[in-house]
């Protein structure tokens, strides 16, 4: 399992089993400024006053992923099984891992599962 931690090991108090831990580095200015910083790392406000905060993205394969988020302080989860969305999501996370810095702890080789934890 690979775990992408945008804020490094902050908040990780003990090893996560055999997980490989990564801290992302910028790989595309457009993505960094318009997607990563606005959607993955900060609350997202929408019309009507709701505020969404992404907490986790669990990606099993190109067919299913789960997004855990907070909406005005209430934790929610959505399981997505639309292959186009799950495939794109996995490609984004895998691209971030490919250019990320490995954090001490966990095992050296990455497995097939990906977990993205923004905060």
PyMOL commands that set and color helices and strands:
alter all, ss='L'
color gray80, all
select helices_A, chain A and resi 29-40+83-98
alter helices_A, ss='H'
color red, helices_A
select strands_A, chain A and resi 2-5+20-23+44-45+51-59+65-71+74-80+101-102+114-117
alter strands_A, ss='S'
color yellow, strands_A
deselect
rebuild
show_as cartoon
